[in-house]
Amino acid sequence: MNNSIDDLVNDSAVSKRKSKLIEWTKRYGIAEIVSTAAAYVCSYLADAFFENDIAVAYGATVGATVGFYGTMFFKDIKKDYLTAKKNSKAYGIKGVSNTSKNLFIEFSVAEIFDVILTRPAATAASIYLLEKGAGIIVGKVIADIAFYIPAIISYELRKKHEMNNINNVN
């Protein structure tokens, strides 16, 4: 028991957790900001057209999804393109395909549950309990927590797999 408590307060363990949080924030932070703005815009458009809280919840979901993945896609394409250029390799259609595949691996499991169930349910319930403005953000935070657990696990497994492939080539 004491070893696990010591590990939690150990400076290197704290430093490792802090560096992971920083890494994940750099990876997902901008996409989350865009996603939040898009969720609000689309939720208000849905409200203007349909005047229905369920439509508002799905509008917020669509906005959040398009904002998040659009940002992640362009961010990863830019990163992968610059990496290929730095290594004097072509990027092109094959590179875009690999970037897309990696994003699919990272997010597919989390996204299936997120779009179909978690995000609309969390948003609708939050709107019902808190009204639209606060409900959209609270629903988004709840859904994001549920989303990032499998997404981060997939991301870390993908990175480990990529490192193993690099080490096996060398």
BELGI-V148651 format. One record per run of one state. SS is the DSSP state (H for helix, E for strand, L for the rest). FROM is the first residue (numbers start at 1). LEN is the number of residues. Records with the same first field share a line. If there is no record, write none. Layout:
SS = FROM-LEN / FROM-LEN
This chain:
L = 1-1 / 10-1 / 51-2 / 87-5 / 131-1 / 170-1
H = 2-8 / 11-40 / 53-34 / 92-39 / 132-38
